[in-house]
């Protein structure tokens, strides 16, 4: 009867050890899932930031292109004005 009790105690100890291992594995799995969700949220935020920055870059490029066009136009007008002034000054002499 003592041997039977010892084996039962060993079996219960093995079962408790198995449950502890299972609980530990489940805790690790839950932590991994939480870490993955946190990482996925970070990736989503980075993608949203990237999309916003891309929009801002497109707007800045559009403004830069528009300023370049205006600069060329103003430059052309200045050249025309200088030529007109030179012409007027040349006729006055």
Phi and psi restraints in degrees (range 20) as a CNS / XPLOR table:
assign (resid 1 and name C) (resid 2 and name N)
       (resid 2 and name CA) (resid 2 and name C) 1.0 -65.7 20.0 2
assign (resid 2 and name N) (resid 2 and name CA)
       (resid 2 and name C) (resid 3 and name N) 1.0 -41.0 20.0 2
assign (resid 2 and name C) (resid 3 and name N)
       (resid 3 and name CA) (resid 3 and name C) 1.0 -63.3 20.0 2
assign (resid 3 and name N) (resid 3 and name CA)
       (resid 3 and name C) (resid 4 and name N) 1.0 -39.4 20.0 2
assign (resid 3 and name C) (resid 4 and name N)
       (resid 4 and name CA) (resid 4 and name C) 1.0 -64.7 20.0 2
assign (resid 4 and name N) (resid 4 and name CA)
       (resid 4 and name C) (resid 5 and name N) 1.0 -42.1 20.0 2
assign (resid 4 and name C) (resid 5 and name N)
       (resid 5 and name CA) (resid 5 and name C) 1.0 -65.0 20.0 2
assign (resid 5 and name N) (resid 5 and name CA)
       (resid 5 and name C) (resid 6 and name N) 1.0 -40.8 20.0 2
assign (resid 5 and name C) (resid 6 and name N)
       (resid 6 and name CA) (resid 6 and name C) 1.0 -62.4 20.0 2
assign (resid 6 and name N) (resid 6 and name CA)
       (resid 6 and name C) (resid 7 and name N) 1.0 -43.2 20.0 2
assign (resid 6 and name C) (resid 7 and name N)
       (resid 7 and name CA) (resid 7 and name C) 1.0 -66.5 20.0 2
assign (resid 7 and name N) (resid 7 and name CA)
       (resid 7 and name C) (resid 8 and name N) 1.0 -37.4 20.0 2
assign (resid 7 and name C) (resid 8 and name N)
       (resid 8 and name CA) (resid 8 and name C) 1.0 -65.2 20.0 2
assign (resid 8 and name N) (resid 8 and name CA)
       (resid 8 and name C) (resid 9 and name N) 1.0 -41.5 20.0 2
assign (resid 8 and name C) (resid 9 and name N)
       (resid 9 and name CA) (resid 9 and name C) 1.0 -63.6 20.0 2
assign (resid 9 and name N) (resid 9 and name CA)
       (resid 9 and name C) (resid 10 and name N) 1.0 -41.5 20.0 2
assign (resid 9 and name C) (resid 10 and name N)
       (resid 10 and name CA) (resid 10 and name C) 1.0 -64.6 20.0 2
assign (resid 10 and name N) (resid 10 and name CA)
       (resid 10 and name C) (resid 11 and name N) 1.0 -40.7 20.0 2
assign (resid 10 and name C) (resid 11 and name N)
       (resid 11 and name CA) (resid 11 and name C) 1.0 -64.6 20.0 2
assign (resid 11 and name N) (resid 11 and name CA)
       (resid 11 and name C) (resid 12 and name N) 1.0 -42.6 20.0 2
assign (resid 11 and name C) (resid 12 and name N)
       (resid 12 and name CA) (resid 12 and name C) 1.0 -64.9 20.0 2
assign (resid 12 and name N) (resid 12 and name CA)
       (resid 12 and name C) (resid 13 and name N) 1.0 -40.1 20.0 2
assign (resid 12 and name C) (resid 13 and name N)
       (resid 13 and name CA) (resid 13 and name C) 1.0 -64.0 20.0 2
assign (resid 13 and name N) (resid 13 and name CA)
       (resid 13 and name C) (resid 14 and name N) 1.0 -41.3 20.0 2
assign (resid 13 and name C) (resid 14 and name N)
       (resid 14 and name CA) (resid 14 and name C) 1.0 -64.9 20.0 2
assign (resid 14 and name N) (resid 14 and name CA)
       (resid 14 and name C) (resid 15 and name N) 1.0 -39.9 20.0 2
assign (resid 14 and name C) (resid 15 and name N)
       (resid 15 and name CA) (resid 15 and name C) 1.0 -64.6 20.0 2
assign (resid 15 and name N) (resid 15 and name CA)
       (resid 15 and name C) (resid 16 and name N) 1.0 -43.8 20.0 2
assign (resid 15 and name C) (resid 16 and name N)
       (resid 16 and name CA) (resid 16 and name C) 1.0 -62.5 20.0 2
assign (resid 16 and name N) (resid 16 and name CA)
       (resid 16 and name C) (resid 17 and name N) 1.0 -39.7 20.0 2
assign (resid 16 and name C) (resid 17 and name N)
       (resid 17 and name CA) (resid 17 and name C) 1.0 -64.7 20.0 2
assign (resid 17 and name N) (resid 17 and name CA)
       (resid 17 and name C) (resid 18 and name N) 1.0 -41.1 20.0 2
assign (resid 17 and name C) (resid 18 and name N)
       (resid 18 and name CA) (resid 18 and name C) 1.0 -64.6 20.0 2
assign (resid 18 and name N) (resid 18 and name CA)
       (resid 18 and name C) (resid 19 and name N) 1.0 -42.3 20.0 2
assign (resid 18 and name C) (resid 19 and name N)
       (resid 19 and name CA) (resid 19 and name C) 1.0 -63.3 20.0 2
assign (resid 19 and name N) (resid 19 and name CA)
       (resid 19 and name C) (resid 20 and name N) 1.0 -40.7 20.0 2
assign (resid 19 and name C) (resid 20 and name N)
       (resid 20 and name CA) (resid 20 and name C) 1.0 -63.1 20.0 2
assign (resid 20 and name N) (resid 20 and name CA)
       (resid 20 and name C) (resid 21 and name N) 1.0 -41.9 20.0 2
assign (resid 20 and name C) (resid 21 and name N)
       (resid 21 and name CA) (resid 21 and name C) 1.0 -63.8 20.0 2
assign (resid 21 and name N) (resid 21 and name CA)
       (resid 21 and name C) (resid 22 and name N) 1.0 -41.4 20.0 2
assign (resid 21 and name C) (resid 22 and name N)
       (resid 22 and name CA) (resid 22 and name C) 1.0 -63.8 20.0 2
assign (resid 22 and name N) (resid 22 and name CA)
       (resid 22 and name C) (resid 23 and name N) 1.0 -44.3 20.0 2
assign (resid 22 and name C) (resid 23 and name N)
       (resid 23 and name CA) (resid 23 and name C) 1.0 -62.1 20.0 2
assign (resid 23 and name N) (resid 23 and name CA)
       (resid 23 and name C) (resid 24 and name N) 1.0 -41.3 20.0 2
assign (resid 23 and name C) (resid 24 and name N)
       (resid 24 and name CA) (resid 24 and name C) 1.0 -64.0 20.0 2
assign (resid 24 and name N) (resid 24 and name CA)
       (resid 24 and name C) (resid 25 and name N) 1.0 -42.1 20.0 2
assign (resid 24 and name C) (resid 25 and name N)
       (resid 25 and name CA) (resid 25 and name C) 1.0 -65.2 20.0 2
assign (resid 25 and name N) (resid 25 and name CA)
       (resid 25 and name C) (resid 26 and name N) 1.0 -40.4 20.0 2
assign (resid 25 and name C) (resid 26 and name N)
       (resid 26 and name CA) (resid 26 and name C) 1.0 -65.8 20.0 2
assign (resid 26 and name N) (resid 26 and name CA)
       (resid 26 and name C) (resid 27 and name N) 1.0 -40.6 20.0 2
assign (resid 26 and name C) (resid 27 and name N)
       (resid 27 and name CA) (resid 27 and name C) 1.0 -62.3 20.0 2
assign (resid 27 and name N) (resid 27 and name CA)
       (resid 27 and name C) (resid 28 and name N) 1.0 -43.1 20.0 2
assign (resid 27 and name C) (resid 28 and name N)
       (resid 28 and name CA) (resid 28 and name C) 1.0 -63.8 20.0 2
assign (resid 28 and name N) (resid 28 and name CA)
       (resid 28 and name C) (resid 29 and name N) 1.0 -41.6 20.0 2
assign (resid 28 and name C) (resid 29 and name N)
       (resid 29 and name CA) (resid 29 and name C) 1.0 -62.9 20.0 2
assign (resid 29 and name N) (resid 29 and name CA)
       (resid 29 and name C) (resid 30 and name N) 1.0 -44.4 20.0 2
assign (resid 29 and name C) (resid 30 and name N)
       (resid 30 and name CA) (resid 30 and name C) 1.0 -62.1 20.0 2
assign (resid 30 and name N) (resid 30 and name CA)
       (resid 30 and name C) (resid 31 and name N) 1.0 -40.7 20.0 2
assign (resid 30 and name C) (resid 31 and name N)
       (resid 31 and name CA) (resid 31 and name C) 1.0 -65.4 20.0 2
assign (resid 31 and name N) (resid 31 and name CA)
       (resid 31 and name C) (resid 32 and name N) 1.0 -41.7 20.0 2
assign (resid 31 and name C) (resid 32 and name N)
       (resid 32 and name CA) (resid 32 and name C) 1.0 -62.1 20.0 2
assign (resid 32 and name N) (resid 32 and name CA)
       (resid 32 and name C) (resid 33 and name N) 1.0 -41.3 20.0 2
assign (resid 32 and name C) (resid 33 and name N)
       (resid 33 and name CA) (resid 33 and name C) 1.0 -63.8 20.0 2
assign (resid 33 and name N) (resid 33 and name CA)
       (resid 33 and name C) (resid 34 and name N) 1.0 -41.6 20.0 2
assign (resid 33 and name C) (resid 34 and name N)
       (resid 34 and name CA) (resid 34 and name C) 1.0 -64.6 20.0 2
assign (resid 34 and name N) (resid 34 and name CA)
       (resid 34 and name C) (resid 35 and name N) 1.0 -43.4 20.0 2
assign (resid 34 and name C) (resid 35 and name N)
       (resid 35 and name CA) (resid 35 and name C) 1.0 -61.4 20.0 2
assign (resid 35 and name N) (resid 35 and name CA)
       (resid 35 and name C) (resid 36 and name N) 1.0 -39.9 20.0 2
assign (resid 35 and name C) (resid 36 and name N)
       (resid 36 and name CA) (resid 36 and name C) 1.0 -65.5 20.0 2
assign (resid 36 and name N) (resid 36 and name CA)
       (resid 36 and name C) (resid 37 and name N) 1.0 -43.1 20.0 2
assign (resid 36 and name C) (resid 37 and name N)
       (resid 37 and name CA) (resid 37 and name C) 1.0 -63.1 20.0 2
assign (resid 37 and name N) (resid 37 and name CA)
       (resid 37 and name C) (resid 38 and name N) 1.0 -41.5 20.0 2
assign (resid 37 and name C) (resid 38 and name N)
       (resid 38 and name CA) (resid 38 and name C) 1.0 -61.6 20.0 2
assign (resid 38 and name N) (resid 38 and name CA)
       (resid 38 and name C) (resid 39 and name N) 1.0 -43.4 20.0 2
assign (resid 38 and name C) (resid 39 and name N)
       (resid 39 and name CA) (resid 39 and name C) 1.0 -64.5 20.0 2
assign (resid 39 and name N) (resid 39 and name CA)
       (resid 39 and name C) (resid 40 and name N) 1.0 -43.2 20.0 2
assign (resid 39 and name C) (resid 40 and name N)
       (resid 40 and name CA) (resid 40 and name C) 1.0 -61.5 20.0 2
assign (resid 40 and name N) (resid 40 and name CA)
       (resid 40 and name C) (resid 41 and name N) 1.0 -39.3 20.0 2
assign (resid 40 and name C) (resid 41 and name N)
       (resid 41 and name CA) (resid 41 and name C) 1.0 -63.7 20.0 2
assign (resid 41 and name N) (resid 41 and name CA)
       (resid 41 and name C) (resid 42 and name N) 1.0 -42.3 20.0 2
assign (resid 41 and name C) (resid 42 and name N)
       (resid 42 and name CA) (resid 42 and name C) 1.0 -61.9 20.0 2
assign (resid 42 and name N) (resid 42 and name CA)
       (resid 42 and name C) (resid 43 and name N) 1.0 -43.3 20.0 2
assign (resid 42 and name C) (resid 43 and name N)
       (resid 43 and name CA) (resid 43 and name C) 1.0 -63.2 20.0 2
assign (resid 43 and name N) (resid 43 and name CA)
       (resid 43 and name C) (resid 44 and name N) 1.0 -42.4 20.0 2
assign (resid 43 and name C) (resid 44 and name N)
       (resid 44 and name CA) (resid 44 and name C) 1.0 -61.2 20.0 2
assign (resid 44 and name N) (resid 44 and name CA)
       (resid 44 and name C) (resid 45 and name N) 1.0 -43.8 20.0 2
assign (resid 44 and name C) (resid 45 and name N)
       (resid 45 and name CA) (resid 45 and name C) 1.0 -63.6 20.0 2
assign (resid 45 and name N) (resid 45 and name CA)
       (resid 45 and name C) (resid 46 and name N) 1.0 -42.2 20.0 2
assign (resid 45 and name C) (resid 46 and name N)
       (resid 46 and name CA) (resid 46 and name C) 1.0 -62.6 20.0 2
assign (resid 46 and name N) (resid 46 and name CA)
       (resid 46 and name C) (resid 47 and name N) 1.0 -41.7 20.0 2
assign (resid 46 and name C) (resid 47 and name N)
       (resid 47 and name CA) (resid 47 and name C) 1.0 -64.5 20.0 2
assign (resid 47 and name N) (resid 47 and name CA)
       (resid 47 and name C) (resid 48 and name N) 1.0 -40.5 20.0 2
assign (resid 47 and name C) (resid 48 and name N)
       (resid 48 and name CA) (resid 48 and name C) 1.0 -63.9 20.0 2
assign (resid 48 and name N) (resid 48 and name CA)
       (resid 48 and name C) (resid 49 and name N) 1.0 -43.2 20.0 2
assign (resid 48 and name C) (resid 49 and name N)
       (resid 49 and name CA) (resid 49 and name C) 1.0 -61.6 20.0 2
assign (resid 49 and name N) (resid 49 and name CA)
       (resid 49 and name C) (resid 50 and name N) 1.0 -43.1 20.0 2
assign (resid 49 and name C) (resid 50 and name N)
       (resid 50 and name CA) (resid 50 and name C) 1.0 -61.6 20.0 2
assign (resid 50 and name N) (resid 50 and name CA)
       (resid 50 and name C) (resid 51 and name N) 1.0 -43.1 20.0 2
assign (resid 50 and name C) (resid 51 and name N)
       (resid 51 and name CA) (resid 51 and name C) 1.0 -63.1 20.0 2
assign (resid 51 and name N) (resid 51 and name CA)
       (resid 51 and name C) (resid 52 and name N) 1.0 -41.4 20.0 2
assign (resid 51 and name C) (resid 52 and name N)
       (resid 52 and name CA) (resid 52 and name C) 1.0 -64.1 20.0 2
assign (resid 52 and name N) (resid 52 and name CA)
       (resid 52 and name C) (resid 53 and name N) 1.0 -42.5 20.0 2
assign (resid 52 and name C) (resid 53 and name N)
       (resid 53 and name CA) (resid 53 and name C) 1.0 -65.8 20.0 2
assign (resid 53 and name N) (resid 53 and name CA)
       (resid 53 and name C) (resid 54 and name N) 1.0 -36.7 20.0 2
assign (resid 53 and name C) (resid 54 and name N)
       (resid 54 and name CA) (resid 54 and name C) 1.0 -64.1 20.0 2
assign (resid 54 and name N) (resid 54 and name CA)
       (resid 54 and name C) (resid 55 and name N) 1.0 -41.5 20.0 2
assign (resid 54 and name C) (resid 55 and name N)
       (resid 55 and name CA) (resid 55 and name C) 1.0 -62.7 20.0 2
assign (resid 55 and name N) (resid 55 and name CA)
       (resid 55 and name C) (resid 56 and name N) 1.0 -45.3 20.0 2
assign (resid 55 and name C) (resid 56 and name N)
       (resid 56 and name CA) (resid 56 and name C) 1.0 -61.5 20.0 2
assign (resid 56 and name N) (resid 56 and name CA)
       (resid 56 and name C) (resid 57 and name N) 1.0 -40.0 20.0 2
assign (resid 56 and name C) (resid 57 and name N)
       (resid 57 and name CA) (resid 57 and name C) 1.0 -63.9 20.0 2
assign (resid 57 and name N) (resid 57 and name CA)
       (resid 57 and name C) (resid 58 and name N) 1.0 -43.3 20.0 2
assign (resid 57 and name C) (resid 58 and name N)
       (resid 58 and name CA) (resid 58 and name C) 1.0 -60.4 20.0 2
assign (resid 58 and name N) (resid 58 and name CA)
       (resid 58 and name C) (resid 59 and name N) 1.0 -43.0 20.0 2
assign (resid 58 and name C) (resid 59 and name N)
       (resid 59 and name CA) (resid 59 and name C) 1.0 -64.6 20.0 2
assign (resid 59 and name N) (resid 59 and name CA)
       (resid 59 and name C) (resid 60 and name N) 1.0 -42.6 20.0 2
assign (resid 59 and name C) (resid 60 and name N)
       (resid 60 and name CA) (resid 60 and name C) 1.0 -64.6 20.0 2
assign (resid 60 and name N) (resid 60 and name CA)
       (resid 60 and name C) (resid 61 and name N) 1.0 -40.0 20.0 2
assign (resid 60 and name C) (resid 61 and name N)
       (resid 61 and name CA) (resid 61 and name C) 1.0 -64.8 20.0 2
assign (resid 61 and name N) (resid 61 and name CA)
       (resid 61 and name C) (resid 62 and name N) 1.0 -40.6 20.0 2
assign (resid 61 and name C) (resid 62 and name N)
       (resid 62 and name CA) (resid 62 and name C) 1.0 -61.4 20.0 2
assign (resid 62 and name N) (resid 62 and name CA)
       (resid 62 and name C) (resid 63 and name N) 1.0 -46.1 20.0 2
assign (resid 62 and name C) (resid 63 and name N)
       (resid 63 and name CA) (resid 63 and name C) 1.0 -63.2 20.0 2
assign (resid 63 and name N) (resid 63 and name CA)
       (resid 63 and name C) (resid 64 and name N) 1.0 -41.2 20.0 2
assign (resid 63 and name C) (resid 64 and name N)
       (resid 64 and name CA) (resid 64 and name C) 1.0 -63.1 20.0 2
assign (resid 64 and name N) (resid 64 and name CA)
       (resid 64 and name C) (resid 65 and name N) 1.0 -42.2 20.0 2
assign (resid 64 and name C) (resid 65 and name N)
       (resid 65 and name CA) (resid 65 and name C) 1.0 -63.8 20.0 2
assign (resid 65 and name N) (resid 65 and name CA)
       (resid 65 and name C) (resid 66 and name N) 1.0 -41.6 20.0 2
assign (resid 65 and name C) (resid 66 and name N)
       (resid 66 and name CA) (resid 66 and name C) 1.0 -64.7 20.0 2
assign (resid 66 and name N) (resid 66 and name CA)
       (resid 66 and name C) (resid 67 and name N) 1.0 -42.9 20.0 2
assign (resid 66 and name C) (resid 67 and name N)
       (resid 67 and name CA) (resid 67 and name C) 1.0 -62.7 20.0 2
assign (resid 67 and name N) (resid 67 and name CA)
       (resid 67 and name C) (resid 68 and name N) 1.0 -37.4 20.0 2
assign (resid 67 and name C) (resid 68 and name N)
       (resid 68 and name CA) (resid 68 and name C) 1.0 -63.8 20.0 2
assign (resid 68 and name N) (resid 68 and name CA)
       (resid 68 and name C) (resid 69 and name N) 1.0 -42.2 20.0 2
assign (resid 68 and name C) (resid 69 and name N)
       (resid 69 and name CA) (resid 69 and name C) 1.0 -62.5 20.0 2
assign (resid 69 and name N) (resid 69 and name CA)
       (resid 69 and name C) (resid 70 and name N) 1.0 -46.6 20.0 2
assign (resid 69 and name C) (resid 70 and name N)
       (resid 70 and name CA) (resid 70 and name C) 1.0 -63.1 20.0 2
assign (resid 70 and name N) (resid 70 and name CA)
       (resid 70 and name C) (resid 71 and name N) 1.0 -40.4 20.0 2
assign (resid 70 and name C) (resid 71 and name N)
       (resid 71 and name CA) (resid 71 and name C) 1.0 -60.4 20.0 2
assign (resid 71 and name N) (resid 71 and name CA)
       (resid 71 and name C) (resid 72 and name N) 1.0 -44.0 20.0 2
assign (resid 71 and name C) (resid 72 and name N)
       (resid 72 and name CA) (resid 72 and name C) 1.0 -63.2 20.0 2
assign (resid 72 and name N) (resid 72 and name CA)
       (resid 72 and name C) (resid 73 and name N) 1.0 -41.2 20.0 2
assign (resid 72 and name C) (resid 73 and name N)
       (resid 73 and name CA) (resid 73 and name C) 1.0 -64.1 20.0 2
assign (resid 73 and name N) (resid 73 and name CA)
       (resid 73 and name C) (resid 74 and name N) 1.0 -45.9 20.0 2
assign (resid 73 and name C) (resid 74 and name N)
       (resid 74 and name CA) (resid 74 and name C) 1.0 -64.2 20.0 2
assign (resid 74 and name N) (resid 74 and name CA)
       (resid 74 and name C) (resid 75 and name N) 1.0 -41.6 20.0 2
assign (resid 74 and name C) (resid 75 and name N)
       (resid 75 and name CA) (resid 75 and name C) 1.0 -60.1 20.0 2
assign (resid 75 and name N) (resid 75 and name CA)
       (resid 75 and name C) (resid 76 and name N) 1.0 -44.9 20.0 2
assign (resid 75 and name C) (resid 76 and name N)
       (resid 76 and name CA) (resid 76 and name C) 1.0 -61.1 20.0 2
assign (resid 76 and name N) (resid 76 and name CA)
       (resid 76 and name C) (resid 77 and name N) 1.0 -41.1 20.0 2
assign (resid 76 and name C) (resid 77 and name N)
       (resid 77 and name CA) (resid 77 and name C) 1.0 -66.1 20.0 2
assign (resid 77 and name N) (resid 77 and name CA)
       (resid 77 and name C) (resid 78 and name N) 1.0 -39.4 20.0 2
assign (resid 77 and name C) (resid 78 and name N)
       (resid 78 and name CA) (resid 78 and name C) 1.0 -63.7 20.0 2
assign (resid 78 and name N) (resid 78 and name CA)
       (resid 78 and name C) (resid 79 and name N) 1.0 -42.7 20.0 2
assign (resid 78 and name C) (resid 79 and name N)
       (resid 79 and name CA) (resid 79 and name C) 1.0 -61.6 20.0 2
assign (resid 79 and name N) (resid 79 and name CA)
       (resid 79 and name C) (resid 80 and name N) 1.0 -44.6 20.0 2
assign (resid 79 and name C) (resid 80 and name N)
       (resid 80 and name CA) (resid 80 and name C) 1.0 -63.1 20.0 2
assign (resid 80 and name N) (resid 80 and name CA)
       (resid 80 and name C) (resid 81 and name N) 1.0 -41.6 20.0 2
assign (resid 80 and name C) (resid 81 and name N)
       (resid 81 and name CA) (resid 81 and name C) 1.0 -65.2 20.0 2
assign (resid 81 and name N) (resid 81 and name CA)
       (resid 81 and name C) (resid 82 and name N) 1.0 -41.6 20.0 2
assign (resid 81 and name C) (resid 82 and name N)
       (resid 82 and name CA) (resid 82 and name C) 1.0 -64.1 20.0 2
assign (resid 82 and name N) (resid 82 and name CA)
       (resid 82 and name C) (resid 83 and name N) 1.0 -39.7 20.0 2
assign (resid 82 and name C) (resid 83 and name N)
       (resid 83 and name CA) (resid 83 and name C) 1.0 -65.6 20.0 2
assign (resid 83 and name N) (resid 83 and name CA)
       (resid 83 and name C) (resid 84 and name N) 1.0 -39.0 20.0 2
assign (resid 83 and name C) (resid 84 and name N)
       (resid 84 and name CA) (resid 84 and name C) 1.0 -64.0 20.0 2
assign (resid 84 and name N) (resid 84 and name CA)
       (resid 84 and name C) (resid 85 and name N) 1.0 -43.5 20.0 2
assign (resid 84 and name C) (resid 85 and name N)
       (resid 85 and name CA) (resid 85 and name C) 1.0 -63.0 20.0 2
assign (resid 85 and name N) (resid 85 and name CA)
       (resid 85 and name C) (resid 86 and name N) 1.0 -44.5 20.0 2
assign (resid 85 and name C) (resid 86 and name N)
       (resid 86 and name CA) (resid 86 and name C) 1.0 -60.6 20.0 2
assign (resid 86 and name N) (resid 86 and name CA)
       (resid 86 and name C) (resid 87 and name N) 1.0 -42.0 20.0 2
assign (resid 86 and name C) (resid 87 and name N)
       (resid 87 and name CA) (resid 87 and name C) 1.0 -63.6 20.0 2
assign (resid 87 and name N) (resid 87 and name CA)
       (resid 87 and name C) (resid 88 and name N) 1.0 -44.3 20.0 2
assign (resid 87 and name C) (resid 88 and name N)
       (resid 88 and name CA) (resid 88 and name C) 1.0 -63.4 20.0 2
assign (resid 88 and name N) (resid 88 and name CA)
       (resid 88 and name C) (resid 89 and name N) 1.0 -44.7 20.0 2
assign (resid 88 and name C) (resid 89 and name N)
       (resid 89 and name CA) (resid 89 and name C) 1.0 -64.2 20.0 2
assign (resid 89 and name N) (resid 89 and name CA)
       (resid 89 and name C) (resid 90 and name N) 1.0 -38.0 20.0 2
assign (resid 89 and name C) (resid 90 and name N)
       (resid 90 and name CA) (resid 90 and name C) 1.0 -67.9 20.0 2
assign (resid 90 and name N) (resid 90 and name CA)
       (resid 90 and name C) (resid 91 and name N) 1.0 -33.9 20.0 2
assign (resid 90 and name C) (resid 91 and name N)
       (resid 91 and name CA) (resid 91 and name C) 1.0 -76.1 20.0 2
assign (resid 91 and name N) (resid 91 and name CA)
       (resid 91 and name C) (resid 92 and name N) 1.0 -25.0 20.0 2
assign (resid 91 and name C) (resid 92 and name N)
       (resid 92 and name CA) (resid 92 and name C) 1.0 -75.8 20.0 2
assign (resid 92 and name N) (resid 92 and name CA)
       (resid 92 and name C) (resid 93 and name N) 1.0 -23.3 20.0 2
